[in-house]
Amino acid sequence: ASHTAASAPAGKTQAKGHAPATRVVAKPAPKTMPKAAAKTAPRVATKPVPPKLPPGALSDLPSWCRSITEHLSGLSAQRCQSAGLQAGDGRSVRGVPLWHRDVTPNGQPRVRVLVLGGIHGDEMASVNVVFDWMERSIKTTQDRIQWRMVPLVNPDGLMNKPSTRVNARGVDLNRNFPTPDWARAATSYWVSRT
Protein backbone atom coordinates (compact mmCIF):
# COMPACT_ATOMS: atom_id res chain seq x y z
CA ALA A 1 0.00 0.00 0.00
CA SER A 2 1.17 3.54 -0.60
CA HIS A 3 -0.04 6.38 1.58
CA THR A 4 0.12 10.13 1.43
CA ALA A 5 0.29 11.83 4.78
CA ALA A 6 -1.61 14.90 3.59
CA SER A 7 -4.29 13.11 1.59
CA ALA A 8 -7.05 13.06 4.22
CA PRO A 9 -7.59 14.30 7.76
CA ALA A 10 -6.67 11.85 10.51
CA GLY A 11 -9.31 9.20 10.98
CA LYS A 12 -11.14 10.05 7.74
CA THR A 13 -11.28 7.66 4.83
CA GLN A 14 -10.41 8.75 1.33
CA ALA A 15 -13.28 6.87 -0.28
CA LYS A 16 -15.71 4.22 0.82
CA GLY A 17 -13.87 0.92 1.21
CA HIS A 18 -10.39 2.46 1.23
CA ALA A 19 -8.01 2.54 4.17
CA PRO A 20 -7.67 5.79 6.10
CA ALA A 21 -4.70 7.99 5.27
CA THR A 22 -3.58 7.96 8.88
CA ARG A 23 -3.38 4.73 10.84
CA VAL A 24 -3.53 4.11 14.57
CA VAL A 25 -0.62 2.44 16.29
CA ALA A 26 -1.16 -1.26 16.91
CA LYS A 27 1.37 -2.05 19.57
CA PRO A 28 1.34 -2.74 23.32
CA ALA A 29 -0.64 -0.15 25.20
CA PRO A 30 1.41 2.71 26.66
CA LYS A 31 1.37 3.38 30.38
CA THR A 32 -0.81 6.45 29.76
CA MET A 33 -3.72 4.40 28.34
CA PRO A 34 -6.63 3.85 30.73
CA LYS A 35 -6.57 0.39 32.33
CA ALA A 36 -9.88 -0.66 30.72
CA ALA A 37 -8.62 0.27 27.26
CA ALA A 38 -5.23 -1.34 27.87
CA LYS A 39 -6.88 -4.73 28.45
CA THR A 40 -8.41 -4.67 24.96
CA ALA A 41 -5.63 -2.81 23.10
CA PRO A 42 -4.38 -4.54 19.96
CA ARG A 43 -1.09 -6.36 20.35
CA VAL A 44 1.48 -7.15 17.71
CA ALA A 45 3.09 -10.55 17.66
CA THR A 46 6.72 -10.15 16.72
CA LYS A 47 9.28 -12.65 15.61
CA PRO A 48 12.85 -12.75 16.91
CA VAL A 49 14.96 -10.11 15.20
CA PRO A 50 16.75 -11.62 12.20
CA PRO A 51 20.45 -10.95 11.78
CA LYS A 52 21.42 -7.61 10.35
CA LEU A 53 22.92 -7.57 6.89
CA PRO A 54 26.71 -7.25 6.67
CA PRO A 55 27.92 -3.65 7.11
CA GLY A 56 27.50 -1.74 3.87
CA ALA A 57 25.12 -4.29 2.30
CA LEU A 58 22.54 -2.51 0.15
CA SER A 59 23.77 0.84 1.48
CA ASP A 60 24.80 2.06 -1.96
CA LEU A 61 22.10 2.96 -4.48
CA PRO A 62 23.22 0.68 -7.35
CA SER A 63 23.16 -2.49 -5.20
CA TRP A 64 19.84 -1.48 -3.59
CA CYS A 65 18.29 -0.82 -7.00
CA ARG A 66 19.53 -4.13 -8.41
CA SER A 67 18.15 -5.95 -5.40
CA ILE A 68 14.65 -4.41 -5.45
CA THR A 69 14.23 -4.59 -9.23
CA GLU A 70 14.63 -8.38 -9.03
CA HIS A 71 11.23 -8.31 -7.25
CA LEU A 72 9.50 -5.61 -9.32
CA SER A 73 8.22 -5.69 -12.86
CA GLY A 74 8.07 -2.32 -14.56
CA LEU A 75 11.08 -0.84 -12.77
CA SER A 76 14.56 -1.15 -14.20
CA ALA A 77 17.73 -0.76 -12.17
CA GLN A 78 18.70 2.15 -14.44
CA ARG A 79 15.40 3.98 -13.80
CA CYS A 80 15.79 3.38 -10.06
CA GLN A 81 19.35 4.72 -10.05
CA SER A 82 18.39 7.83 -12.01
CA ALA A 83 15.49 8.74 -9.67
CA GLY A 84 17.64 11.01 -7.49
CA LEU A 85 17.23 8.95 -4.31
CA GLN A 86 19.25 9.61 -1.16
CA ALA A 87 19.80 7.28 1.77
CA GLY A 88 17.86 8.59 4.76
CA ASP A 89 18.66 8.19 8.43
CA GLY A 90 16.05 5.44 8.82
CA ARG A 91 16.91 1.76 8.49
CA SER A 92 14.87 -1.42 8.25
CA VAL A 93 15.06 -4.10 10.93
CA ARG A 94 17.83 -5.78 8.95
CA GLY A 95 19.72 -2.50 8.47
CA VAL A 96 18.71 -1.59 4.90
CA PRO A 97 18.61 2.20 4.36
CA LEU A 98 15.25 3.79 3.59
CA TRP A 99 15.92 5.70 0.38
CA HIS A 100 13.97 8.87 -0.39
CA ARG A 101 13.75 11.85 -2.70
CA ASP A 102 12.77 15.38 -1.76
CA VAL A 103 11.21 17.56 -4.43
CA THR A 104 11.15 21.22 -3.42
CA PRO A 105 9.11 23.84 -5.27
CA ASN A 106 10.30 27.20 -6.48
CA GLY A 107 9.56 29.55 -3.61
CA GLN A 108 7.93 28.85 -0.25
CA PRO A 109 5.94 25.58 -0.21
CA ARG A 110 2.26 25.97 0.68
CA VAL A 111 1.96 22.30 1.65
CA ARG A 112 4.28 19.38 2.41
CA VAL A 113 3.35 15.87 1.34
CA LEU A 114 4.93 12.61 2.44
CA VAL A 115 4.38 9.68 0.07
CA LEU A 116 5.21 6.17 1.33
CA GLY A 117 5.27 3.08 -0.86
CA GLY A 118 6.15 -0.52 -0.21
CA ILE A 119 4.65 -0.58 3.28
CA HIS A 120 3.62 -4.16 2.58
CA GLY A 121 6.55 -5.98 1.03
CA ASP A 122 4.28 -8.18 -1.07
CA GLU A 123 2.45 -5.26 -2.70
CA MET A 124 5.02 -4.33 -5.31
CA ALA A 125 2.77 -2.03 -7.36
CA SER A 126 2.92 0.66 -4.66
CA VAL A 127 6.70 0.92 -5.10
CA ASN A 128 6.26 1.48 -8.84
CA VAL A 129 3.55 4.09 -8.18
CA VAL A 130 5.91 6.13 -5.98
CA PHE A 131 8.61 6.04 -8.69
CA ASP A 132 5.98 7.32 -11.16
CA TRP A 133 4.95 10.10 -8.74
CA MET A 134 8.59 11.13 -8.29
CA GLU A 135 8.94 11.62 -12.03
CA ARG A 136 5.68 13.59 -12.22
CA SER A 137 6.42 15.76 -9.18
CA ILE A 138 9.66 17.02 -10.72
CA LYS A 139 7.65 18.48 -13.60
CA THR A 140 5.19 20.34 -11.35
CA THR A 141 7.39 22.40 -9.01
CA GLN A 142 5.31 25.52 -9.74
CA ASP A 143 2.47 24.04 -7.60
CA ARG A 144 4.37 25.01 -4.42
CA ILE A 145 4.19 21.49 -3.03
CA GLN A 146 7.17 20.05 -1.21
CA TRP A 147 7.27 16.28 -1.65
CA ARG A 148 9.18 13.64 0.25
CA MET A 149 8.92 10.35 -1.62
CA VAL A 150 9.94 7.10 0.05
CA PRO A 151 9.33 4.35 -2.50
CA LEU A 152 10.06 1.37 -0.23
CA VAL A 153 9.38 1.52 3.52
CA ASN A 154 9.55 -2.26 4.04
CA PRO A 155 12.61 -3.52 2.14
CA ASP A 156 12.90 -6.56 4.43
CA GLY A 157 9.38 -7.70 3.47
CA LEU A 158 9.99 -7.11 -0.25
CA MET A 159 13.34 -8.90 -0.32
CA ASN A 160 12.13 -11.85 1.74
CA LYS A 161 11.69 -15.07 -0.28
CA PRO A 162 8.78 -15.04 -0.88
CA SER A 163 7.97 -11.38 -0.31
CA THR A 164 5.81 -10.80 2.75
CA ARG A 165 3.31 -8.22 3.97
CA VAL A 166 5.13 -7.84 7.29
CA ASN A 167 8.62 -6.64 8.14
CA ALA A 168 11.50 -8.81 9.38
CA ARG A 169 9.98 -8.88 12.89
CA GLY A 170 6.56 -9.98 11.64
CA VAL A 171 4.99 -6.54 12.18
CA ASP A 172 2.44 -5.11 9.72
CA LEU A 173 3.82 -1.58 9.33
CA ASN A 174 0.47 -0.34 8.02
CA ARG A 175 -0.95 -0.85 11.52
CA ASN A 176 1.84 1.06 13.26
CA PHE A 177 1.50 4.71 12.26
CA PRO A 178 1.43 6.90 15.38
CA THR A 179 -1.38 9.39 15.72
CA PRO A 180 -1.83 12.16 18.30
CA ASP A 181 -5.03 10.59 19.63
CA TRP A 182 -3.71 7.04 19.98
CA ALA A 183 -4.27 6.72 23.74
CA ARG A 184 -7.83 8.01 23.44
CA ALA A 185 -9.05 6.48 20.18
CA ALA A 186 -6.84 3.58 19.08
CA THR A 187 -8.72 0.73 20.71
CA SER A 188 -12.21 1.80 19.64
CA TYR A 189 -11.00 2.54 16.10
CA TRP A 190 -9.19 -0.79 15.84
CA VAL A 191 -12.20 -2.75 17.10
CA SER A 192 -14.77 -0.96 14.93
CA ARG A 193 -12.78 -0.49 11.70
CA THR A 194 -10.27 -3.33 11.28
C-alpha positions as CSV (number, residue, x, y, z in Angstrom):
1,A,0.0,0.0,0.0
2,S,1.2,3.5,-0.6
3,H,0.0,6.4,1.6
4,T,0.1,10.1,1.4
5,A,0.3,11.8,4.8
6,A,-1.6,14.9,3.6
7,S,-4.3,13.1,1.6
8,A,-7.0,13.1,4.2
9,P,-7.6,14.3,7.8
10,A,-6.7,11.9,10.5
11,G,-9.3,9.2,11.0
12,K,-11.1,10.0,7.7
13,T,-11.3,7.7,4.8
14,Q,-10.4,8.7,1.3
15,A,-13.3,6.9,-0.3
16,K,-15.7,4.2,0.8
17,G,-13.9,0.9,1.2
18,H,-10.4,2.5,1.2
19,A,-8.0,2.5,4.2
20,P,-7.7,5.8,6.1
21,A,-4.7,8.0,5.3
22,T,-3.6,8.0,8.9
23,R,-3.4,4.7,10.8
24,V,-3.5,4.1,14.6
25,V,-0.6,2.4,16.3
26,A,-1.2,-1.3,16.9
27,K,1.4,-2.0,19.6
28,P,1.3,-2.7,23.3
29,A,-0.6,-0.1,25.2
30,P,1.4,2.7,26.7
31,K,1.4,3.4,30.4
32,T,-0.8,6.4,29.8
33,M,-3.7,4.4,28.3
34,P,-6.6,3.9,30.7
35,K,-6.6,0.4,32.3
36,A,-9.9,-0.7,30.7
37,A,-8.6,0.3,27.3
38,A,-5.2,-1.3,27.9
39,K,-6.9,-4.7,28.4
40,T,-8.4,-4.7,25.0
41,A,-5.6,-2.8,23.1
42,P,-4.4,-4.5,20.0
43,R,-1.1,-6.4,20.3
44,V,1.5,-7.1,17.7
45,A,3.1,-10.6,17.7
46,T,6.7,-10.1,16.7
47,K,9.3,-12.6,15.6
48,P,12.8,-12.8,16.9
49,V,15.0,-10.1,15.2
50,P,16.8,-11.6,12.2
51,P,20.5,-11.0,11.8
52,K,21.4,-7.6,10.3
53,L,22.9,-7.6,6.9
54,P,26.7,-7.2,6.7
55,P,27.9,-3.6,7.1
56,G,27.5,-1.7,3.9
57,A,25.1,-4.3,2.3
58,L,22.5,-2.5,0.2
59,S,23.8,0.8,1.5
60,D,24.8,2.1,-2.0
61,L,22.1,3.0,-4.5
62,P,23.2,0.7,-7.3
63,S,23.2,-2.5,-5.2
64,W,19.8,-1.5,-3.6
65,C,18.3,-0.8,-7.0
66,R,19.5,-4.1,-8.4
67,S,18.1,-6.0,-5.4
68,I,14.7,-4.4,-5.5
69,T,14.2,-4.6,-9.2
70,E,14.6,-8.4,-9.0
71,H,11.2,-8.3,-7.3
72,L,9.5,-5.6,-9.3
73,S,8.2,-5.7,-12.9
74,G,8.1,-2.3,-14.6
75,L,11.1,-0.8,-12.8
76,S,14.6,-1.1,-14.2
77,A,17.7,-0.8,-12.2
78,Q,18.7,2.2,-14.4
79,R,15.4,4.0,-13.8
80,C,15.8,3.4,-10.1
81,Q,19.3,4.7,-10.1
82,S,18.4,7.8,-12.0
83,A,15.5,8.7,-9.7
84,G,17.6,11.0,-7.5
85,L,17.2,9.0,-4.3
86,Q,19.3,9.6,-1.2
87,A,19.8,7.3,1.8
88,G,17.9,8.6,4.8
89,D,18.7,8.2,8.4
90,G,16.0,5.4,8.8
91,R,16.9,1.8,8.5
92,S,14.9,-1.4,8.2
93,V,15.1,-4.1,10.9
94,R,17.8,-5.8,8.9
95,G,19.7,-2.5,8.5
96,V,18.7,-1.6,4.9
97,P,18.6,2.2,4.4
98,L,15.3,3.8,3.6
99,W,15.9,5.7,0.4
100,H,14.0,8.9,-0.4
101,R,13.8,11.9,-2.7
102,D,12.8,15.4,-1.8
103,V,11.2,17.6,-4.4
104,T,11.2,21.2,-3.4
105,P,9.1,23.8,-5.3
106,N,10.3,27.2,-6.5
107,G,9.6,29.6,-3.6
108,Q,7.9,28.9,-0.3
109,P,5.9,25.6,-0.2
110,R,2.3,26.0,0.7
111,V,2.0,22.3,1.6
112,R,4.3,19.4,2.4
113,V,3.3,15.9,1.3
114,L,4.9,12.6,2.4
115,V,4.4,9.7,0.1
116,L,5.2,6.2,1.3
117,G,5.3,3.1,-0.9
118,G,6.1,-0.5,-0.2
119,I,4.6,-0.6,3.3
120,H,3.6,-4.2,2.6
121,G,6.6,-6.0,1.0
122,D,4.3,-8.2,-1.1
123,E,2.4,-5.3,-2.7
124,M,5.0,-4.3,-5.3
125,A,2.8,-2.0,-7.4
126,S,2.9,0.7,-4.7
127,V,6.7,0.9,-5.1
128,N,6.3,1.5,-8.8
129,V,3.6,4.1,-8.2
130,V,5.9,6.1,-6.0
131,F,8.6,6.0,-8.7
132,D,6.0,7.3,-11.2
133,W,5.0,10.1,-8.7
134,M,8.6,11.1,-8.3
135,E,8.9,11.6,-12.0
136,R,5.7,13.6,-12.2
137,S,6.4,15.8,-9.2
138,I,9.7,17.0,-10.7
139,K,7.7,18.5,-13.6
140,T,5.2,20.3,-11.3
141,T,7.4,22.4,-9.0
142,Q,5.3,25.5,-9.7
143,D,2.5,24.0,-7.6
144,R,4.4,25.0,-4.4
145,I,4.2,21.5,-3.0
146,Q,7.2,20.1,-1.2
147,W,7.3,16.3,-1.7
148,R,9.2,13.6,0.3
149,M,8.9,10.3,-1.6
150,V,9.9,7.1,0.1
151,P,9.3,4.3,-2.5
152,L,10.1,1.4,-0.2
153,V,9.4,1.5,3.5
154,N,9.5,-2.3,4.0
155,P,12.6,-3.5,2.1
156,D,12.9,-6.6,4.4
157,G,9.4,-7.7,3.5
158,L,10.0,-7.1,-0.3
159,M,13.3,-8.9,-0.3
160,N,12.1,-11.9,1.7
161,K,11.7,-15.1,-0.3
162,P,8.8,-15.0,-0.9
163,S,8.0,-11.4,-0.3
164,T,5.8,-10.8,2.8
165,R,3.3,-8.2,4.0
166,V,5.1,-7.8,7.3
167,N,8.6,-6.6,8.1
168,A,11.5,-8.8,9.4
169,R,10.0,-8.9,12.9
170,G,6.6,-10.0,11.6
171,V,5.0,-6.5,12.2
172,D,2.4,-5.1,9.7
173,L,3.8,-1.6,9.3
174,N,0.5,-0.3,8.0
175,R,-0.9,-0.9,11.5
176,N,1.8,1.1,13.3
177,F,1.5,4.7,12.3
178,P,1.4,6.9,15.4
179,T,-1.4,9.4,15.7
180,P,-1.8,12.2,18.3
181,D,-5.0,10.6,19.6
182,W,-3.7,7.0,20.0
183,A,-4.3,6.7,23.7
184,R,-7.8,8.0,23.4
185,A,-9.0,6.5,20.2
186,A,-6.8,3.6,19.1
187,T,-8.7,0.7,20.7
188,S,-12.2,1.8,19.6
189,Y,-11.0,2.5,16.1
190,W,-9.2,-0.8,15.8
191,V,-12.2,-2.7,17.1
192,S,-14.8,-1.0,14.9
193,R,-12.8,-0.5,11.7
194,T,-10.3,-3.3,11.3
